[in-house]
Amino acid sequence: MEVRLYATLRPIVGGRLVELPDTEASDVRSLIDALIARFPALAGRLLSEAGEIRPYVAVMIDGRDVRHLGGLDAPVPAGAEVDIFPPVAGGAGARVAEAGGAGAGVVKAGGAGVRVVEAGGASAGVARAGGAGARVAKAGGR
C-alpha cells in the first residue's frame, strides 16, 4: 500500500511516499501505528496525547476524510489510496472557510490574498490554491 504524505511530513519520512505491506494496515489505527513504528517523529505530528488524530490533520482514504468513515477504526481496503495532510495554511492575508453537511474537505492555501471556500453536501473534496489573489470555491452535492 502506498501512503502519500504532504508538506511538513515529507522531510520526516524522507519523501512523498511510504510503502507499507497491506497486512500492516487493516484499519487507520494500524496504518498510523505502522508509520510511527518506522518514523517515530510522526507520533506527535499525527496523534494527540489522547491517541486521537490531531485536529486539522487530514487522513484520507480514497479521497474521504477518515473522520467520516469511523476515525481510527475505519477499515483500509487493500489497494486504497491513502493521503495524509498536516495542518497547512499560510501566507499574508490567507483566508480559509469551510461550511457544510456531510462533506469532507481538505484545504491548503498559501500566498498573499488567497481565499479558499468549500461548502457542503455529501461530497469529499481537496482544494489547493496558491499565488497572489488566487480564489478557489467548491460547492458540492453528491
C-alpha positions as CSV (number, residue, x, y, z in Angstrom):
1,M,0.0,0.0,0.0
2,E,1.3,3.5,-0.8
3,V,0.8,6.2,1.7
4,R,1.3,9.8,0.3
5,L,2.4,12.4,2.8
6,Y,2.4,16.1,2.2
7,A,4.1,19.4,3.3
8,T,5.9,19.2,6.6
9,L,5.5,15.4,6.9
10,R,7.7,14.7,3.9
11,P,11.1,15.6,5.5
12,I,10.2,13.2,8.4
13,V,9.7,10.2,6.1
14,G,12.3,11.3,3.5
15,G,10.0,11.8,0.6
16,R,6.4,11.9,-0.5
17,L,5.6,8.2,-0.5
18,V,5.9,5.4,2.1
19,E,5.2,1.8,1.1
20,L,3.5,-0.4,3.7
21,P,2.5,-4.0,3.3
22,D,-1.3,-4.3,3.1
23,T,-1.1,-6.7,6.1
24,E,0.2,-3.9,8.3
25,A,-2.8,-1.6,7.7
26,S,-6.2,-3.2,8.1
27,D,-7.6,-0.1,9.7
28,V,-6.5,3.5,10.2
29,R,-5.1,2.9,13.7
30,S,-2.8,0.1,12.4
31,L,-1.8,2.2,9.4
32,I,-0.8,5.1,11.7
33,D,0.9,2.7,14.2
34,A,3.0,1.2,11.3
35,L,4.0,4.6,10.1
36,I,5.0,5.7,13.6
37,A,7.0,2.5,14.2
38,R,9.1,3.3,11.1
39,F,9.1,7.1,11.7
40,P,8.7,7.9,15.4
41,A,8.8,11.6,14.8
42,L,5.4,11.3,13.2
43,A,3.7,10.4,16.5
44,G,3.4,14.0,17.8
45,R,2.5,15.3,14.4
46,L,-0.4,12.9,13.7
47,L,-1.8,11.9,17.1
48,S,-2.8,13.9,20.2
49,E,-1.7,13.0,23.7
50,A,-5.0,11.1,24.0
51,G,-4.1,9.0,20.9
52,E,-6.6,10.6,18.5
53,I,-5.9,12.1,15.1
54,R,-4.9,15.7,15.8
55,P,-7.3,18.4,14.7
56,Y,-6.6,19.8,11.3
57,V,-4.6,16.7,10.3
58,A,-6.5,15.0,7.5
59,V,-6.1,11.3,6.9
60,M,-7.9,10.5,3.6
61,I,-8.8,7.0,2.4
62,D,-9.8,7.0,-1.3
63,G,-10.4,10.8,-1.1
64,R,-12.6,10.7,2.0
65,D,-11.7,12.0,5.4
66,V,-11.5,9.1,7.9
67,R,-13.4,11.2,10.5
68,H,-16.5,10.5,8.3
69,L,-15.6,6.8,7.9
70,G,-15.2,5.7,11.5
71,G,-12.0,7.5,12.6
72,L,-9.1,5.3,13.7
73,D,-11.3,2.2,13.4
74,A,-12.1,2.9,9.8
75,P,-11.1,0.0,7.6
76,V,-8.4,0.5,5.0
77,P,-9.2,-1.7,2.0
78,A,-6.3,-3.3,0.1
79,G,-5.2,-1.0,-2.7
80,A,-6.8,2.0,-1.1
81,E,-5.3,5.5,-1.9
82,V,-4.1,6.9,1.4
83,D,-3.1,10.6,1.8
84,I,-2.1,12.3,5.0
85,F,-2.1,16.1,5.2
86,P,-0.7,18.1,8.1
87,P,-2.4,21.3,9.1
88,V,-1.4,23.8,6.4
89,A,-2.4,27.3,5.6
90,G,-0.5,30.5,5.3
91,G,0.7,33.5,3.6
92,A,-0.2,37.1,4.1
93,G,-3.9,37.5,4.2
94,A,-4.8,33.9,3.6
95,R,-8.5,33.2,4.3
96,V,-9.9,29.7,4.6
97,A,-13.6,28.8,5.2
98,E,-15.4,25.6,5.2
99,A,-19.1,25.0,5.7
100,G,-21.4,22.3,5.3
101,G,-23.3,19.0,5.6
102,A,-21.6,15.6,5.4
103,G,-18.8,16.8,3.2
104,A,-15.2,16.1,4.0
105,G,-12.8,18.8,2.9
106,V,-9.0,19.4,3.0
107,V,-7.9,22.9,2.1
108,K,-4.3,24.1,1.5
109,A,-3.9,27.8,1.0
110,G,-0.8,29.8,0.5
111,G,0.4,33.1,-0.8
112,A,-0.8,36.7,-0.4
113,G,-4.6,37.3,-0.6
114,V,-5.5,33.6,-1.1
115,R,-9.1,32.8,-0.4
116,V,-10.5,29.3,-0.4
117,V,-14.1,28.4,0.3
118,E,-15.6,24.9,0.3
119,A,-19.3,24.3,1.0
120,G,-21.2,21.2,1.8
121,G,-23.3,18.4,0.7
122,A,-22.3,14.8,0.8
123,S,-19.1,15.2,-1.1
124,A,-15.5,14.9,-0.4
125,G,-13.1,17.5,-1.8
126,V,-9.5,18.6,-1.8
127,A,-8.8,22.1,-2.8
128,R,-5.5,23.9,-3.2
129,A,-4.8,27.5,-4.1
130,G,-1.6,29.5,-4.4
131,G,-0.4,32.8,-5.6
132,A,-1.4,36.4,-5.1
133,G,-5.2,36.9,-5.2
134,A,-6.0,33.3,-6.0
135,R,-9.6,32.2,-5.3
136,V,-11.0,28.7,-5.3
137,A,-14.5,27.7,-4.4
138,K,-16.2,24.3,-4.3
139,A,-19.8,23.8,-3.6
140,G,-21.0,20.2,-3.5
141,G,-23.8,17.9,-3.7
142,R,-23.3,14.1,-4.0
